[in-house]
């Protein structure tokens, strides 16, 4: 008899959103941005490092609209310290999403050189890409979603991309230093205010995704609305964000983490393990849901280019994930964001089977087969998942969840890794 819980495949019944015609939506929304583009003007388009659905198509549509308005577009990587904080590394990250000079038909200017453009009222320096400042106009393209480091009326989106993305590694470090004293939202808003006054930012394209990691909405935000528009968009994004449907989990198995999945590798909005630390206590006490006692992460996404930030939020991992990490790239990102604990390597094992055996032992259960277990692909993909029989039994009846098959044993391949 297997020493592991048997699992059932289930589906969360999220309401679908209407399909979005990327080109038509961008063409319609661009009417709000077109007046800022003069014929012959050089327009920098900031593109980040996240695995955003339809990112290539969205960027291509923005480029087409800039050209239709008479502008001369080019791309700048707007991703802070990602890609190892090198021009080549940031080009490689964009290339992962098939955003290259050849596919987009425009130059990619990847210099990390920045220039100070002012200071906030608290005295924090604000930086901006020299390439962006040399343009006649700047447009940023980014997804709106709850931030991984803080909760508030602002999340990850256009203002954050202006401060951290356009600020490159220097600007990202300055923002995190300021945030350590006055908080993330106040820091981002203050620095974004300086950039909106001093840099030729025309606005941006805000992307909302649904629970299936599909494009749900595209919204043009002109310069005049940049400071306020994201609050309502964040509420929409929060309502569309997929979450785990269980409040009490003994073991969460995550097949992969990565920067393309979340800025934190493992999204704290899903795991409730935040980048400033977590407890490994098995007692829930007064902590908020979901309460997850152990997290086992199996692999690192290729799109991360070795950036394993977020592994420090897991309890157990595999030797292959550790070997896939580029410690320099991971360290640069973790230190720039002032979260060194997110790069700490947990206990790791050569096979998934051994990792599961040891992790289940660490839960102190009378019968490991009764563990409340959940297995997900990653923290962005939560429409379907495997759950243990004991957890499923406690969840029924629930109209939001549908079983997709009969209980089965966890399957391992010849190398003793999960299938």
N, C-alpha and C positions, 0 to 999 in steps of 0.2 A: 504494500500500500504506500502511495506517495506521502512524503512528509510535508508536502506543500498543500495549501488550500486549492480546491477546485474552483474554476472561474467560469463566469458567464459573460458573454459579450452583450453589452447593452447600448442603446442609443438614447441620447437626450433629444427630446422633441422640440427643437427650437423652431420658432415661426420663421419661414423664409422671407427674405426681402426681395423686392422686384429687381430683376436683372438690370444692370447699368450698361448702356452703350457708351464706352469710354470716349470715343472721338466726339460723339454728339454732346455728351455731358460737358466735356472740356470746352467745346466750341461755344456752348450756351453760356457757361460760367465765365469764359474769358472776356465777355463783354465788359465786366467790371474792372478788368486789368488792362485792356487794350488802350485806353486813353493815355496811360503812362508811357507807352512805347512810341518813340519817334522813329521816322524812317531813317535807317542807317545806324540806329543806336545799338550798342553792344549790350546784350542782356545775359547776365550770369544766372544759371539755373542750378540751385543747390539741391543735390541728391544725396541721401544718406545710406546707411549700412544695414537697415532693417529688411527682412524678407517680406516685403509688402506685396500683396496680391496684385498682379497686373502692373507692376512697377514700370517695366520696360514700355508697355503700351501707354501708360499715363505720361511718362516723360516724353515719349515720342510725340504724343498729341500736344503737349505743351510747346515743344520745339516747333511743331507745325504752325501753331497759332502765333507764336512770336514771329515767325517768318512771314506769315500772312499779314501781320500788322506792320511789316517793314523792318523788323528788328533783325539783328545778327546774333543768334544765340550761341552760347557755349556752356559746358557743364563744369561745375566745380564740386568735388567731393565735400559734402558738408557733414562730417562725422567725427569731429573732435580728435581724439587720440586713437581711434580705431585703425585697423590695418597696420598696427605697429608704429603708428605716427610717422609714416614715411610716404612720400608721394607714390612710390611704386606699390606699396601695400594698399593704399587707398584706391588706386586704379584697379588693383586685383580684386578688391571687394566689390567694386562696381561691375567688374567683368563677370563676377559670379552670377549676377542678375542679367547678364548679356547686355549690359550698358557699356558700350565701348565706342571709340571714335568711328569705327567701321559700321556698327549697327545703328548708331544714332546720327551719323553724318555730320557731326559737329566736333570741335576740339574739346578735349578734357584737360583743364588746367588744374593740376593737382598739387601745386606748391603749398607748403605749410607755412609760408612766410605771412606774418600778421603785422598790423600796425595798431598802436593804441589810438582810440578815438574819443576817449573821455573817461570820466569816473562817475560812479553812482553817488547819491547823496551820502551814503555811508563810507565813501572813499575807496570803493573797490574799482580797480582798473578794468576797462572794457576794451576788448580787442576785436579786430575784424580782418579777414583774409585780404591781403594786398591785391590779389587777383579780383576779388569781388568789388573792392573799393575802386579799382580801375575801370570797372564797367559803368555804363550809363544807367543801368537798372539791375536790380536783383530780384529774382523770384525763388521762393523755396517750396519744395514739394515734400510733404511728410504726412504720415498717418497720425491721427489724433487718438490717443488712448490714455488710460490712467497711468501715471508714472510709477516706476518701480521703487523709487527712493522716498517718496512722500505722498501724502494725500492732501488735496485742497481743491481750489476752484480752477487750478491750472494743472495740466498733465504733460505728457510728451506730445509735442506738436510743433507748430510753426515758430512760436516764440523761443522754445527750447532749441530748435534748429538754428535760429538766428544767433543765439548766444554761444552755444557749444559747437554747433556745426560750422558756422562761419568763423567762429573764434579759433578753430583748429585746436591743437593740443594746449597752446598757451591760454586761449580763452576758456577752454574746458576746465583747466586747472584753476584759473582765477575764479570761475563761478563756484566750483566746489569749495575753495577756500572761503569765499564769502558765505556760502550756504552753511558752512560749519559754525558760523557765528550768528547769522541772522535768519537761517532757514532757506530751503530751496526755492519756494515760490517767491518770496520777497526778493531773493537774489536774482532769479531769472527775470522777473518783471522789471526790476530796476535796471539791469543791464540791457534788456531788450528796449527799454525806453530810450536809453542813450543811443543804441544802434538805430532806432527808428528816426531819431533826430539827426544823426550824423552820416549814416550810410544811405546809398541810393536804393533802399528797399521799396519795391513797388507793391509787394504783397506776396501771396502764396496760394498754393492749391492744397486744401485740407482733404484728407482721405479718411473715410469711415469704413470699417469692415464689420461684417456680421459674424455670428458665432461659427460659421463654416469657413472662416478665413477667406471670404469673398468680398469684393468691392460692393459696398452698400450705398455709398453716396460720395460725390465729388463736389467740393464747395470752393469757389474762389473767394479769397479774403483780401480785399484791397488794403493799401497802407493805412487808410483812415480807420479801418475796423480791426487792425491787427491786435491792438491792446485789449479788446473786449470780446471779440467774436468767439474765442476758444472756450469760454465758460459754457455756453449753450451747447457747443459741439461736443465738449467733454461729457456732458450729461447724456447726450445721445450715444456716444461711444461706450460709456459705462453701462448703459442699458443693453447694448448689443454684445458686450463682452462675455464670452463663455467662461463658466466657472465650474468647479467640481460640485456635484449634486449631493455630497455627503459632508456632514459636519465632523464626524469622528472616524479617523482612519488610522489603522495601525501601521501599515506600510504602503507607501506610494512608490511604484516603479515608474520611472520616466525613461523612455527609450533613448531620448537624445536631448541635449541642451545646446544652446548656441546663441551667438549675437544676432543671428537672423531671426531667431525665435523671440528673444526679448533682450532689452538692454542689460538685464541682470542675468541673462543666460537661462535662469528659471524664474518665471514671472512671480514675484511675491504676492501680487494680487490674486494669484491662483493658489499658491502653496501656503500663504500666510507666514512665510519665513522671510524676514526683511533683511536688507543688505547690511544693516548695522548690527546684526547678531540675532541669534535665536537660542532657545533652550532645548536640550535633549531630554528633559524630564518626561517620564511616562505618565505623569499626573496632569490632567487638564487644568484643574483649579479654575481660575477665573479668566483664562485666556479665550480670545475670540475664535470663532470658527472660520475656516476649517482647522481642526486640531489634528495634525499629522505627526505621529510619533517617530517614524523613521522614513527617510527618503533615500532610495537607491537609484542612481543615474547610471545608465549603461554605456552611452556613446556620445561623441561630440559631432556636431554637424560639419560636413566638409565646407559649407559656406562660411563657417567661423574663421577659417584660415588659421586654426590653432589657438584661437582666443577661447580659453576655457573658463573665463570669468563666470562665476555662479556656482562652480563646483564646490566652493566652500559652504554653500547652503545645503549640501547633501551630507548624509551620514556615511554612505558607502558608495564606492564606484568600482570600476574595472581597470585592470592594468592597461587594456587597450585604449581606454579614454585618456589615461594619464600620459601614455606614449604619444597620443595624437595632439597633446597640448604643446604649444610653443610658449615656453615659460617667459620669454622676453615680452612677447606681444601681450600675454595675459597680465604680466606684472605692470607693464606700462598703463594698461587700461585701469587696473585695480588701484594703482597708486595715484593716477590722475583724478580718479573719482573719489579718492580718500576712503576707499573701502577695501583694505588689504585682506580682510577676512574672507571676502568673496573669492579669493584666489587660493585659499588654503586647500590642500589636497587631503581628503578624508581617507579612511582605511580603504584599501583596494585589493581586489582578488583577481586571479587569472581567469576565472570562469563565472558566468552568471549563476550557475548552480551553487557554487561555494558561497558567492556573495549573498544569495538568498538564504541559504542555510544559516550562515553566521548572523545575518540581520534578524531573521526570525528568532534566533536564540536570544538576541539582545533585548527582545520585547518582554521576556519573562512570562510567557503564556504557558498555561498548563498543557494546551494542545495547539501547536503551531498551525494545524489545519483549520483552526477556527479563527485565524487572524482576519481582521477586516482589511482586505487588500484591494488596491486599485492599481491598474496598469494603464498608462496613457502614452501616446506617441511623444508628445511634448506639451508644454503649457499653453500652446496656441491652438492645439487640435484636441478639442474636448467634446466633439459631437458623438464620438463612439469611444468606448473604453471597455476593458475587462475588469470585472469586480468579483470578489470571492462570494461563495454561496452564503456565508454567514452575513456579509454586508448586504447582499441582495435581499435576504430574508427580512432584514430589519427595515429595508426601504419600502417594501410593498405595503399597500397599494399606492402607486404614484403615477398619475396620468402623464407626467412629464418624462417618464422613463419607460422604454420598451425593451424587453429581452429579445435578442436576435438569434438565439440558439439554446441548446441544452448545456448543462454544466459539463465541463471537460477538465482533464488534467493539464497543467502547464506543460508545454512541449519544448523539448531541448533538442538541439542538433548534435552531430557527432563530436563537436568540440565542447559540449556541455553548456552551450549558450542558448538563451531563449530564442525560439523560432519567431 
